[in-house]
């Protein structure tokens, strides 16, 4: 199989590295990579005859002819109210939207041929990487916080991955994985630092564009922790605009749990990056939305810029709102994990514009929130 030859590029200082290297971050500043890749226009009218997965958007993807696919993508879009529709990304093979990016990382790893793959996660990304590494026949180790849902850790183990529980929070888990990433023969399948993951998550917006007949809603609402879905959405919107396939940019509405909301704090303070107050004021508060409880996201500057450039904003939701939203969706026939209901909790009563919210993870991953 052929690796599409392109390069990693640091958005902060312009440093470049070939994708065949083991450098999982910029060696100068330690920041995450972007990808020097130019998507081609996706022909809307020819899509109906193509494979029914995210790989139908082949012109927009930096890898082609996948060996690791499990049929991910093409999830249903259903109305919840006259103004709000939901995209059911919990119907992916591993029951979360993270499959969109994980298949890209596993496919790249397969083509590079490492001795081992490692990942770190609060649960869903690790599960997805474990599943797609199993599909690819790659040995995989997943680092998770010690408090990760037992249902998620069981799923990771079921796919044959080695599980490493880390004492402490999500940041401690990331640090442990990054320490192991320097071992020879290791591919670090970081859904935060590796931009191939973002080129997978951007298919979420390509699917919206296709399902809505070549347009997008007035606003795309996304939950934000490390920002992988939001930045993928922004990437797709830029590509669709650049190719003249949409006429205007939808607003990006970013949602965080009030208990852990460093990006919302920075955004409403007018900051371009996380300051000390935003990063520490919510660093250790517990929240039902464990999947977006990230106190110091490495791509914070990019996330804040993408939301501002779109004319969007940040919203926060309380624990009571999360509980109520999970029960409300369940009463509508949709059992979604507590992180995945954050967007519905934030906008369920909006009536002033058309919105789409992602339901990102299945309820069986965490169970019904108590209270």
Buried (B, 14 or more C-beta within 10 A) or exposed (E): EEBEEBBBBBBBEEBEBEBEEBBBBBEEEEBBBBBEBEBEEBEEEEBEEEBEBBBBBBEBBBBEEBEBBBBBBBBEBEEBEEBBBBBBBBBBBBBBBBBBBBBBBBBBBBBBEBEBBBBBBBBBBBBBBBBBBBBBEBBBBBBBBEEBBEBBBEBBBEBEBBBBBBEEBBBBBBEBBBEBBEEEEBBBBBBBBBBBBBBBBBBBBBBBBBBBEEBBBBBBBBBBBBBBBBBBBBBBBBBBBEBEBBEEBBBBBBBBBBBBBBBBBBBEEEBEBBBEEBBEBBBEBEBBBBBBBBBBBBBBBBBBBBBBEBEBBBBBBBBEBBBBBBBBBBEEEBBBBBBBBBBBBBBBEBEEBBBBBBBBBBBBBBBBBEE
